[in-house]
Amino acid sequence: MLKKTLAAGTIVLTLAGAGIALAQPSPDRDAARWQQTRAEDFSAFTDARIAALKAGLKLTAEQEKNWPAVEAAMRDLAKQRADRAKASAERRAERREARKSGADNAAARRPGLIAGLRQGADAMSERAAGLKKLADAAEPLYNSLDDGQKRRFAVLLRAGDRAGAAHRPWRGGPHSHGR
């Protein structure tokens, strides 16, 4: 009787464990779903940030004429950033897969110092070109704003932008007033 109970208990635990293991999502499918969710979130945050900037400026009909170029430049910058993040995630996934498969090759390792410096320089050049495009697009609009709109433009444009960290006192930027 005891042997039958132990056997039945073992079978139940084995089946329950197998059911739990089978119910676990596949890492590859999870990674793809995470990337999709992240891209959707990034897009939604970009839309919200642009809408907040436009709403905060309370543009006049005349100023409104200069808005489309600013919005397009902001969207281009956001797309560049999303593309860089996606490429970086893909490189990490490739390295992870190469390590899992036991490969001892270049795909499993991070880029060397010089290659990393070149990648960083390329990313900075791309970002610099995007920022210049934004500055060129924003200049006519900015010049038409009153002082209050200019103040709001500066605050709202930097909100959520890592590049704006130099202008945030709590991040130790040039306007930190010795903090």
Backbone as JSON Lines, residues from 0, in Angstrom:
{"i":0,"aa":"M","n":[0.83,-1.19,0.0],"ca":[0.0,0.0,0.0],"c":[0.88,1.26,0.0]}
{"i":1,"aa":"L","n":[1.9,1.29,0.84],"ca":[2.81,2.43,0.91],"c":[3.55,2.63,-0.41]}
{"i":2,"aa":"K","n":[3.96,1.49,-1.03],"ca":[4.66,1.59,-2.3],"c":[3.75,2.18,-3.38]}
{"i":3,"aa":"K","n":[2.47,1.78,-3.37],"ca":[1.53,2.31,-4.36],"c":[1.31,3.81,-4.16]}
{"i":4,"aa":"T","n":[1.23,4.23,-2.9],"ca":[1.02,5.65,-2.59],"c":[2.23,6.46,-3.03]}
{"i":5,"aa":"L","n":[3.42,5.94,-2.71],"ca":[4.65,6.64,-3.11],"c":[4.76,6.71,-4.63]}
{"i":6,"aa":"A","n":[4.43,5.61,-5.31],"ca":[4.5,5.58,-6.77],"c":[3.5,6.58,-7.36]}
{"i":7,"aa":"A","n":[2.3,6.6,-6.82],"ca":[1.28,7.52,-7.32],"c":[1.71,8.96,-7.09]}
{"i":8,"aa":"G","n":[2.26,9.22,-5.9],"ca":[2.74,10.57,-5.59],"c":[3.87,11.0,-6.51]}
{"i":9,"aa":"T","n":[4.77,10.08,-6.8],"ca":[5.89,10.37,-7.69],"c":[5.38,10.68,-9.1]}
{"i":10,"aa":"I","n":[4.42,9.89,-9.55],"ca":[3.86,10.11,-10.89],"c":[3.18,11.49,-10.95]}
{"i":11,"aa":"V","n":[2.39,11.82,-9.93],"ca":[1.7,13.1,-9.9],"c":[2.7,14.25,-9.93]}
{"i":12,"aa":"L","n":[3.74,14.17,-9.1],"ca":[4.76,15.22,-9.08],"c":[5.5,15.32,-10.41]}
{"i":13,"aa":"T","n":[5.79,14.18,-11.02],"ca":[6.48,14.18,-12.31],"c":[5.62,14.84,-13.38]}
{"i":14,"aa":"L","n":[4.34,14.46,-13.42],"ca":[3.44,15.06,-14.41],"c":[3.25,16.55,-14.16]}
{"i":15,"aa":"A","n":[3.12,16.93,-12.89],"ca":[2.96,18.35,-12.57],"c":[4.2,19.13,-12.99]}
{"i":16,"aa":"G","n":[5.37,18.57,-12.72],"ca":[6.62,19.23,-13.11],"c":[6.74,19.36,-14.61]}
{"i":17,"aa":"A","n":[6.34,18.3,-15.32],"ca":[6.39,18.34,-16.79],"c":[5.41,19.39,-17.32]}
{"i":18,"aa":"G","n":[4.25,19.46,-16.71],"ca":[3.25,20.45,-17.15],"c":[3.75,21.86,-16.95]}
{"i":19,"aa":"I","n":[4.4,22.09,-15.82],"ca":[4.96,23.42,-15.56],"c":[6.06,23.74,-16.55]}
{"i":20,"aa":"A","n":[6.92,22.77,-16.82],"ca":[8.02,22.99,-17.76],"c":[7.48,23.27,-19.16]}
{"i":21,"aa":"L","n":[6.44,22.53,-19.57],"ca":[5.88,22.75,-20.89],"c":[5.14,24.08,-20.99]}
{"i":22,"aa":"A","n":[4.63,24.55,-19.87],"ca":[3.89,25.82,-19.87],"c":[4.8,27.03,-19.94]}
{"i":23,"aa":"Q","n":[6.1,26.84,-19.69],"ca":[7.03,27.96,-19.72],"c":[7.19,28.45,-21.15]}
{"i":24,"aa":"P","n":[7.15,29.76,-21.35],"ca":[7.3,30.3,-22.7],"c":[8.72,30.08,-23.22]}
{"i":25,"aa":"S","n":[8.82,30.0,-24.5],"ca":[10.12,29.82,-25.14],"c":[10.91,31.12,-25.03]}
{"i":26,"aa":"P","n":[12.21,31.05,-24.68],"ca":[13.01,32.28,-24.56],"c":[13.04,33.08,-25.86]}
{"i":27,"aa":"D","n":[13.11,32.4,-27.0],"ca":[13.14,33.11,-28.28],"c":[11.84,33.86,-28.52]}
{"i":28,"aa":"R","n":[10.72,33.2,-28.22],"ca":[9.43,33.83,-28.42],"c":[9.27,34.99,-27.45]}
{"i":29,"aa":"D","n":[9.73,34.82,-26.21],"ca":[9.67,35.9,-25.23],"c":[10.51,37.09,-25.66]}
{"i":30,"aa":"A","n":[11.69,36.84,-26.17],"ca":[12.57,37.93,-26.6],"c":[11.92,38.7,-27.75]}
{"i":31,"aa":"A","n":[11.32,37.98,-28.69],"ca":[10.67,38.66,-29.81],"c":[9.48,39.49,-29.33]}
{"i":32,"aa":"R","n":[8.7,38.92,-28.4],"ca":[7.56,39.65,-27.86],"c":[8.04,40.88,-27.09]}
{"i":33,"aa":"W","n":[9.11,40.74,-26.32],"ca":[9.66,41.86,-25.55],"c":[10.11,42.96,-26.5]}
{"i":34,"aa":"Q","n":[10.8,42.59,-27.58],"ca":[11.26,43.59,-28.54],"c":[10.08,44.33,-29.16]}
{"i":35,"aa":"Q","n":[9.01,43.58,-29.5],"ca":[7.83,44.2,-30.1],"c":[7.18,45.16,-29.11]}
{"i":36,"aa":"T","n":[7.03,44.73,-27.86],"ca":[6.42,45.57,-26.82],"c":[7.27,46.82,-26.62]}
{"i":37,"aa":"R","n":[8.56,46.63,-26.56],"ca":[9.46,47.76,-26.35],"c":[9.35,48.77,-27.5]}
{"i":38,"aa":"A","n":[9.28,48.26,-28.74],"ca":[9.14,49.16,-29.9],"c":[7.81,49.91,-29.85]}
{"i":39,"aa":"E","n":[6.75,49.21,-29.46],"ca":[5.44,49.87,-29.35],"c":[5.47,50.94,-28.26]}
{"i":40,"aa":"D","n":[6.1,50.62,-27.13],"ca":[6.21,51.6,-26.04],"c":[7.0,52.82,-26.5]}
{"i":41,"aa":"F","n":[8.12,52.57,-27.17],"ca":[8.97,53.66,-27.62],"c":[8.2,54.57,-28.57]}
{"i":42,"aa":"S","n":[7.44,53.97,-29.47],"ca":[6.64,54.75,-30.41],"c":[5.58,55.57,-29.68]}
{"i":43,"aa":"A","n":[4.93,54.95,-28.69],"ca":[3.89,55.67,-27.94],"c":[4.5,56.82,-27.14]}
{"i":44,"aa":"F","n":[5.66,56.6,-26.54],"ca":[6.32,57.66,-25.78],"c":[6.76,58.8,-26.7]}
{"i":45,"aa":"T","n":[7.23,58.46,-27.89],"ca":[7.61,59.49,-28.86],"c":[6.41,60.34,-29.24]}
{"i":46,"aa":"D","n":[5.29,59.66,-29.56],"ca":[4.06,60.39,-29.9],"c":[3.63,61.3,-28.76]}
{"i":47,"aa":"A","n":[3.69,60.79,-27.53],"ca":[3.26,61.57,-26.37],"c":[4.18,62.77,-26.15]}
{"i":48,"aa":"R","n":[5.47,62.56,-26.32],"ca":[6.44,63.65,-26.12],"c":[6.23,64.76,-27.14]}
{"i":49,"aa":"I","n":[6.02,64.39,-28.39],"ca":[5.79,65.38,-29.44],"c":[4.48,66.12,-29.19]}
{"i":50,"aa":"A","n":[3.44,65.38,-28.83],"ca":[2.14,66.01,-28.55],"c":[2.24,66.95,-27.35]}
{"i":51,"aa":"A","n":[3.0,66.55,-26.33],"ca":[3.16,67.4,-25.15],"c":[3.89,68.7,-25.5]}
{"i":52,"aa":"L","n":[4.92,68.59,-26.33],"ca":[5.66,69.78,-26.74],"c":[4.73,70.73,-27.5]}
{"i":53,"aa":"K","n":[4.0,70.2,-28.44],"ca":[3.12,71.04,-29.25],"c":[2.03,71.68,-28.38]}
{"i":54,"aa":"A","n":[1.42,70.88,-27.5],"ca":[0.36,71.4,-26.64],"c":[0.92,72.45,-25.68]}
{"i":55,"aa":"G","n":[2.1,72.21,-25.15],"ca":[2.71,73.14,-24.2],"c":[3.07,74.47,-24.83]}
{"i":56,"aa":"L","n":[3.36,74.47,-26.11],"ca":[3.74,75.72,-26.79],"c":[2.55,76.61,-27.09]}
{"i":57,"aa":"K","n":[1.38,76.02,-27.25],"ca":[0.17,76.79,-27.58],"c":[0.46,77.72,-28.76]}
{"i":58,"aa":"L","n":[0.76,77.08,-29.89],"ca":[1.17,77.81,-31.08],"c":[0.04,78.64,-31.68]}
{"i":59,"aa":"T","n":[0.42,79.78,-32.23],"ca":[-0.53,80.59,-32.99],"c":[-0.64,79.99,-34.39]}
{"i":60,"aa":"A","n":[-1.62,80.45,-35.15],"ca":[-1.8,79.94,-36.51],"c":[-0.55,80.2,-37.35]}
{"i":61,"aa":"E","n":[0.07,81.34,-37.16],"ca":[1.29,81.67,-37.92],"c":[2.45,80.75,-37.51]}
{"i":62,"aa":"Q","n":[2.6,80.52,-36.21],"ca":[3.68,79.65,-35.72],"c":[3.45,78.2,-36.15]}
{"i":63,"aa":"E","n":[2.21,77.81,-36.24],"ca":[1.82,76.44,-36.59],"c":[2.42,76.02,-37.94]}
{"i":64,"aa":"K","n":[2.66,76.98,-38.82],"ca":[3.22,76.69,-40.15],"c":[4.63,76.08,-40.05]}
{"i":65,"aa":"N","n":[5.37,76.42,-39.0],"ca":[6.73,75.91,-38.84],"c":[6.79,74.6,-38.06]}
{"i":66,"aa":"W","n":[5.68,74.12,-37.55],"ca":[5.66,72.93,-36.71],"c":[6.0,71.63,-37.46]}
{"i":67,"aa":"P","n":[5.46,71.37,-38.66],"ca":[5.69,70.07,-39.31],"c":[7.17,69.7,-39.45]}
{"i":68,"aa":"A","n":[8.03,70.66,-39.76],"ca":[9.45,70.36,-39.91],"c":[10.07,69.95,-38.58]}
{"i":69,"aa":"V","n":[9.65,70.59,-37.49],"ca":[10.15,70.25,-36.15],"c":[9.71,68.84,-35.79]}
{"i":70,"aa":"E","n":[8.44,68.55,-36.0],"ca":[7.92,67.22,-35.68],"c":[8.64,66.14,-36.48]}
{"i":71,"aa":"A","n":[8.85,66.38,-37.77],"ca":[9.54,65.39,-38.62],"c":[10.96,65.14,-38.11]}
{"i":72,"aa":"A","n":[11.67,66.2,-37.76],"ca":[13.04,66.05,-37.26],"c":[13.06,65.29,-35.94]}
{"i":73,"aa":"M","n":[12.08,65.56,-35.07],"ca":[12.01,64.83,-33.79],"c":[11.73,63.35,-34.04]}
{"i":74,"aa":"R","n":[10.85,63.06,-34.97],"ca":[10.54,61.66,-35.29],"c":[11.75,60.95,-35.89]}
{"i":75,"aa":"D","n":[12.51,61.65,-36.74],"ca":[13.72,61.07,-37.31],"c":[14.73,60.73,-36.22]}
{"i":76,"aa":"L","n":[14.91,61.65,-35.27],"ca":[15.83,61.39,-34.15],"c":[15.37,60.19,-33.34]}
{"i":77,"aa":"A","n":[14.07,60.11,-33.07],"ca":[13.53,59.0,-32.29],"c":[13.73,57.68,-33.04]}
{"i":78,"aa":"K","n":[13.54,57.7,-34.35],"ca":[13.72,56.48,-35.14],"c":[15.19,56.05,-35.12]}
{"i":79,"aa":"Q","n":[16.1,57.01,-35.24],"ca":[17.53,56.68,-35.16],"c":[17.85,56.01,-33.83]}
{"i":80,"aa":"R","n":[17.32,56.58,-32.75],"ca":[17.59,56.03,-31.43],"c":[17.01,54.63,-31.3]}
{"i":81,"aa":"A","n":[15.79,54.42,-31.79],"ca":[15.16,53.1,-31.73],"c":[15.95,52.09,-32.57]}
{"i":82,"aa":"D","n":[16.42,52.52,-33.73],"ca":[17.21,51.63,-34.58],"c":[18.52,51.25,-33.91]}
{"i":83,"aa":"R","n":[19.17,52.22,-33.24],"ca":[20.41,51.9,-32.52],"c":[20.15,50.92,-31.39]}
{"i":84,"aa":"A","n":[19.06,51.13,-30.66],"ca":[18.73,50.23,-29.55],"c":[18.43,48.83,-30.07]}
{"i":85,"aa":"K","n":[17.71,48.74,-31.18],"ca":[17.39,47.43,-31.75],"c":[18.66,46.72,-32.21]}
{"i":86,"aa":"A","n":[19.55,47.44,-32.9],"ca":[20.8,46.84,-33.37],"c":[21.65,46.36,-32.21]}
{"i":87,"aa":"S","n":[21.68,47.15,-31.15],"ca":[22.44,46.76,-29.96],"c":[21.86,45.5,-29.33]}
{"i":88,"aa":"A","n":[20.54,45.43,-29.23],"ca":[19.88,44.25,-28.67],"c":[20.15,43.02,-29.53]}
{"i":89,"aa":"E","n":[20.14,43.2,-30.85],"ca":[20.43,42.09,-31.75],"c":[21.86,41.59,-31.6]}
{"i":90,"aa":"R","n":[22.8,42.53,-31.44],"ca":[24.2,42.13,-31.23],"c":[24.35,41.34,-29.93]}
{"i":91,"aa":"R","n":[23.67,41.82,-28.87],"ca":[23.74,41.1,-27.59],"c":[23.13,39.71,-27.72]}
{"i":92,"aa":"A","n":[22.01,39.59,-28.43],"ca":[21.36,38.3,-28.62],"c":[22.26,37.36,-29.42]}
{"i":93,"aa":"E","n":[22.93,37.87,-30.44],"ca":[23.85,37.05,-31.23],"c":[24.99,36.52,-30.36]}
{"i":94,"aa":"R","n":[25.55,37.41,-29.52],"ca":[26.63,36.97,-28.62],"c":[26.14,35.92,-27.64]}
{"i":95,"aa":"R","n":[24.93,36.14,-27.11],"ca":[24.35,35.19,-26.15],"c":[24.15,33.83,-26.81]}
{"i":96,"aa":"E","n":[23.62,33.82,-28.02],"ca":[23.4,32.56,-28.75],"c":[24.72,31.88,-29.06]}
{"i":97,"aa":"A","n":[25.72,32.65,-29.45],"ca":[27.02,32.07,-29.76],"c":[27.64,31.44,-28.51]}
{"i":98,"aa":"R","n":[27.47,32.09,-27.36],"ca":[28.0,31.51,-26.11],"c":[27.23,30.24,-25.74]}
{"i":99,"aa":"K","n":[25.9,30.26,-25.91],"ca":[25.08,29.09,-25.59],"c":[25.47,27.89,-26.43]}
{"i":100,"aa":"S","n":[25.78,28.13,-27.69],"ca":[26.13,27.03,-28.59],"c":[27.57,26.57,-28.38]}
{"i":101,"aa":"G","n":[28.27,27.23,-27.47],"ca":[29.64,26.83,-27.16],"c":[30.66,27.35,-28.16]}
{"i":102,"aa":"A","n":[30.24,28.22,-29.02],"ca":[31.16,28.76,-30.01],"c":[32.19,29.65,-29.33]}
{"i":103,"aa":"D","n":[33.42,29.46,-29.69],"ca":[34.49,30.31,-29.17],"c":[35.03,31.13,-30.33]}
{"i":104,"aa":"N","n":[34.16,32.01,-30.8],"ca":[34.55,32.81,-31.97],"c":[34.23,34.27,-31.72]}
{"i":105,"aa":"A","n":[34.46,35.07,-32.73],"ca":[34.26,36.51,-32.59],"c":[32.81,36.87,-32.28]}
{"i":106,"aa":"A","n":[31.84,36.08,-32.75],"ca":[30.43,36.39,-32.51],"c":[30.08,36.3,-31.03]}
{"i":107,"aa":"A","n":[30.83,35.5,-30.28],"ca":[30.53,35.31,-28.86],"c":[31.17,36.38,-27.98]}
{"i":108,"aa":"R","n":[32.07,37.16,-28.54],"ca":[32.78,38.16,-27.74],"c":[32.3,39.56,-28.09]}
{"i":109,"aa":"R","n":[32.47,40.45,-27.13],"ca":[32.19,41.87,-27.38],"c":[33.25,42.39,-28.34]}
{"i":110,"aa":"P","n":[32.92,43.49,-29.01],"ca":[33.94,44.05,-29.9],"c":[35.14,44.53,-29.08]}
{"i":111,"aa":"G","n":[36.28,44.54,-29.69],"ca":[37.48,45.01,-29.01],"c":[37.42,46.5,-28.78]}
{"i":112,"aa":"L","n":[38.41,47.01,-28.11],"ca":[38.47,48.42,-27.75],"c":[38.35,49.33,-28.98]}
{"i":113,"aa":"I","n":[39.14,49.07,-29.99],"ca":[39.16,49.94,-31.17],"c":[37.83,49.84,-31.92]}
{"i":114,"aa":"A","n":[37.3,48.65,-32.08],"ca":[36.01,48.49,-32.76],"c":[34.91,49.18,-31.96]}
{"i":115,"aa":"G","n":[34.99,49.09,-30.64],"ca":[34.01,49.76,-29.8],"c":[34.09,51.28,-29.92]}
{"i":116,"aa":"L","n":[35.31,51.8,-30.0],"ca":[35.48,53.24,-30.2],"c":[34.89,53.68,-31.54]}
{"i":117,"aa":"R","n":[35.11,52.87,-32.56],"ca":[34.56,53.21,-33.88],"c":[33.03,53.16,-33.87]}
{"i":118,"aa":"Q","n":[32.47,52.15,-33.22],"ca":[31.0,52.08,-33.13],"c":[30.45,53.29,-32.4]}
{"i":119,"aa":"G","n":[31.1,53.68,-31.31],"ca":[30.67,54.85,-30.56],"c":[30.77,56.13,-31.38]}
{"i":120,"aa":"A","n":[31.85,56.26,-32.13],"ca":[32.04,57.45,-32.97],"c":[30.97,57.51,-34.06]}
{"i":121,"aa":"D","n":[30.67,56.36,-34.66],"ca":[29.62,56.32,-35.7],"c":[28.27,56.72,-35.11]}
{"i":122,"aa":"A","n":[27.96,56.21,-33.91],"ca":[26.68,56.55,-33.26],"c":[26.63,58.04,-32.95]}
{"i":123,"aa":"M","n":[27.74,58.6,-32.48],"ca":[27.77,60.03,-32.17],"c":[27.61,60.87,-33.43]}
{"i":124,"aa":"S","n":[28.24,60.46,-34.52],"ca":[28.12,61.19,-35.79],"c":[26.68,61.17,-36.28]}
{"i":125,"aa":"E","n":[26.04,60.02,-36.18],"ca":[24.65,59.91,-36.61],"c":[23.75,60.78,-35.74]}
{"i":126,"aa":"R","n":[23.98,60.75,-34.44],"ca":[23.18,61.58,-33.51],"c":[23.43,63.06,-33.77]}
{"i":127,"aa":"A","n":[24.69,63.43,-34.01],"ca":[25.01,64.84,-34.28],"c":[24.29,65.33,-35.53]}
{"i":128,"aa":"A","n":[24.25,64.52,-36.57],"ca":[23.56,64.91,-37.81],"c":[22.06,65.08,-37.54]}
{"i":129,"aa":"G","n":[21.49,64.19,-36.74],"ca":[20.07,64.3,-36.4],"c":[19.77,65.54,-35.57]}
{"i":130,"aa":"L","n":[20.65,65.85,-34.62],"ca":[20.46,67.04,-33.8],"c":[20.6,68.32,-34.62]}
{"i":131,"aa":"K","n":[21.54,68.32,-35.58],"ca":[21.69,69.48,-36.45],"c":[20.43,69.67,-37.29]}
{"i":132,"aa":"K","n":[19.89,68.57,-37.78],"ca":[18.64,68.64,-38.56],"c":[17.51,69.2,-37.7]}
{"i":133,"aa":"L","n":[17.45,68.78,-36.44],"ca":[16.42,69.29,-35.53],"c":[16.63,70.79,-35.28]}
{"i":134,"aa":"A","n":[17.87,71.19,-35.05],"ca":[18.16,72.61,-34.81],"c":[17.77,73.45,-36.03]}
{"i":135,"aa":"D","n":[18.11,72.96,-37.22],"ca":[17.76,73.7,-38.44],"c":[16.24,73.8,-38.6]}
{"i":136,"aa":"A","n":[15.54,72.71,-38.31],"ca":[14.08,72.71,-38.45],"c":[13.41,73.57,-37.38]}
{"i":137,"aa":"A","n":[13.98,73.58,-36.17],"ca":[13.36,74.29,-35.05],"c":[13.64,75.79,-35.05]}
{"i":138,"aa":"E","n":[14.7,76.21,-35.69],"ca":[15.09,77.62,-35.63],"c":[13.99,78.59,-36.06]}
{"i":139,"aa":"P","n":[13.34,78.39,-37.21],"ca":[12.28,79.35,-37.58],"c":[11.13,79.37,-36.56]}
{"i":140,"aa":"L","n":[10.76,78.21,-36.06],"ca":[9.7,78.16,-35.06],"c":[10.15,78.86,-33.78]}
{"i":141,"aa":"Y","n":[11.33,78.52,-33.31],"ca":[11.84,79.09,-32.07],"c":[11.92,80.61,-32.13]}
{"i":142,"aa":"N","n":[12.39,81.14,-33.26],"ca":[12.51,82.59,-33.42],"c":[11.17,83.3,-33.39]}
{"i":143,"aa":"S","n":[10.09,82.57,-33.68],"ca":[8.76,83.18,-33.68],"c":[8.06,83.08,-32.32]}
{"i":144,"aa":"L","n":[8.67,82.38,-31.36],"ca":[8.03,82.17,-30.05],"c":[8.24,83.37,-29.14]}
{"i":145,"aa":"D","n":[7.29,83.59,-28.22],"ca":[7.49,84.61,-27.19],"c":[8.34,84.01,-26.07]}
{"i":146,"aa":"D","n":[8.7,84.82,-25.08],"ca":[9.6,84.35,-24.01],"c":[9.04,83.14,-23.25]}
{"i":147,"aa":"G","n":[7.76,83.16,-22.94],"ca":[7.14,82.04,-22.24],"c":[7.17,80.77,-23.06]}
{"i":148,"aa":"Q","n":[6.88,80.89,-24.34],"ca":[6.93,79.72,-25.23],"c":[8.35,79.19,-25.35]}
{"i":149,"aa":"K","n":[9.33,80.09,-25.43],"ca":[10.72,79.66,-25.52],"c":[11.14,78.89,-24.27]}
{"i":150,"aa":"R","n":[10.71,79.37,-23.12],"ca":[11.04,78.68,-21.86],"c":[10.43,77.28,-21.86]}
{"i":151,"aa":"R","n":[9.14,77.19,-22.24],"ca":[8.47,75.89,-22.27],"c":[9.09,74.98,-23.33]}
{"i":152,"aa":"F","n":[9.47,75.57,-24.46],"ca":[10.11,74.78,-25.52],"c":[11.38,74.12,-24.99]}
{"i":153,"aa":"A","n":[12.21,74.89,-24.29],"ca":[13.47,74.35,-23.76],"c":[13.21,73.23,-22.77]}
{"i":154,"aa":"V","n":[12.26,73.43,-21.87],"ca":[11.97,72.41,-20.85],"c":[11.36,71.17,-21.48]}
{"i":155,"aa":"L","n":[10.37,71.35,-22.33],"ca":[9.66,70.21,-22.9],"c":[10.49,69.45,-23.93]}
{"i":156,"aa":"L","n":[11.36,70.13,-24.65],"ca":[12.2,69.45,-25.62],"c":[13.19,68.52,-24.92]}
{"i":157,"aa":"R","n":[13.68,68.95,-23.77],"ca":[14.67,68.15,-23.03],"c":[14.04,67.03,-22.22]}
{"i":158,"aa":"A","n":[12.77,67.13,-21.92],"ca":[12.1,66.12,-21.07],"c":[12.22,64.75,-21.72]}
{"i":159,"aa":"G","n":[12.78,63.84,-20.99],"ca":[12.92,62.47,-21.48],"c":[14.08,62.26,-22.43]}
{"i":160,"aa":"D","n":[14.89,63.27,-22.65],"ca":[16.01,63.16,-23.58],"c":[17.3,63.03,-22.8]}
{"i":161,"aa":"R","n":[17.98,61.93,-22.97],"ca":[19.24,61.73,-22.25],"c":[20.26,62.8,-22.59]}
{"i":162,"aa":"A","n":[20.21,63.32,-23.79],"ca":[21.18,64.36,-24.19],"c":[20.94,65.64,-23.42]}
{"i":163,"aa":"G","n":[19.74,65.82,-22.89],"ca":[19.43,67.02,-22.13],"c":[19.93,66.96,-20.7]}
{"i":164,"aa":"A","n":[20.59,65.86,-20.32],"ca":[21.05,65.69,-18.94],"c":[21.99,66.8,-18.5]}
{"i":165,"aa":"A","n":[22.73,67.37,-19.44],"ca":[23.67,68.43,-19.07],"c":[22.95,69.68,-18.59]}
{"i":166,"aa":"H","n":[21.66,69.77,-18.89],"ca":[20.89,70.95,-18.51],"c":[20.0,70.7,-17.3]}
{"i":167,"aa":"R","n":[20.16,69.54,-16.68],"ca":[19.34,69.21,-15.52],"c":[20.19,69.35,-14.26]}
{"i":168,"aa":"P","n":[19.84,70.29,-13.37],"ca":[20.65,70.52,-12.18],"c":[20.86,69.26,-11.34]}
{"i":169,"aa":"W","n":[19.87,68.4,-11.25],"ca":[20.0,67.21,-10.4],"c":[20.9,66.16,-11.03]}
{"i":170,"aa":"R","n":[21.34,66.35,-12.27],"ca":[22.23,65.41,-12.93],"c":[23.66,65.92,-12.96]}
{"i":171,"aa":"G","n":[23.92,67.07,-12.32],"ca":[25.29,67.57,-12.24],"c":[25.77,68.28,-13.49]}
{"i":172,"aa":"G","n":[24.86,68.81,-14.28],"ca":[25.23,69.51,-15.51],"c":[25.79,70.9,-15.21]}
{"i":173,"aa":"P","n":[26.06,71.68,-16.25],"ca":[26.68,73.0,-16.06],"c":[25.82,73.97,-15.25]}
{"i":174,"aa":"H","n":[24.52,73.68,-15.16],"ca":[23.62,74.57,-14.4],"c":[23.32,74.03,-13.01]}
{"i":175,"aa":"S","n":[24.23,73.2,-12.51],"ca":[23.95,72.53,-11.24],"c":[24.21,73.44,-10.03]}
{"i":176,"aa":"H","n":[24.8,74.58,-10.24],"ca":[25.05,75.55,-9.17],"c":[25.82,74.94,-8.0]}
{"i":177,"aa":"G","n":[26.83,74.16,-8.36],"ca":[27.75,73.63,-7.36],"c":[27.21,72.45,-6.57]}
{"i":178,"aa":"R","n":[26.07,71.9,-6.95],"ca":[25.54,70.72,-6.22],"c":[26.21,69.48,-6.64]}
